[in-house]
């Protein structure tokens, strides 16, 4: 058996809309993969499979805790810890997303619906990062830095990597649903696609959640899988709120 931590199970904590929601359906169709049903779905006419090789395997999600590596035998304890964290939230916890709009990142290579987090959601993001860090056996950011030493070179980013295994998040947290990655069309086509997706998803510019999703990617699997929906105080996920028409 390999002792390389990069060959182990990966876990992540996400926001994932409920299976029956229109928002989840649209997001899954954009990615070409329904992670809850574990099946591929046809892409829209203006998207190609090669443009979703990075985003598609994850399924439609918004990251709270990055896709770290952990020991497979630690998953049950990790899930127990996550459930304890969510059970500690008050019934009035406000886990909300505001001002959603589709933006182009990395020179148009990535299209994402980007939000502002509510104070409660920002607190939960930091809380879970801190509580689950002890389960991490390896961070994909370490591999990125090995290949590109110039990245995440500031003192505070390296301090975060040492403490929480990620240079991102906390006060620089940018919650988002990735919609396309890596885009391979022209800049003009990218702007047209961005505008279409922005119009399509505009009704979900404001959202709220009361559960999180534990995702895993077992060793040897090409795609991520939903392991469990975990709600505070036993509450299950709600439909993200749509703007009135």
Buried (B, 14 or more C-beta within 10 A) or exposed (E): EEEEBBEBBBBBBBBBBBBEBEBBBBBBBBBBBBBBEEEBEEBBEEBBEEBBEEBBBBBBBBBBBBBBBBBEEBBEEBBEBBBEBBEEBEEEBBBBBBEBBBBBBEEBBBBBBBBBBBEBBBBBBBBBBBBBBEBBBBBBBBEEBEEEEEEBEEEEBEEBBEEBBBBBBBEEBBBBBBBBBBBEBEEEEBEEBBEEBBEBBBBBBBBBBBBBBBBBBEEEEEEBBBBBBBBBEEBEBBBBBBEEE
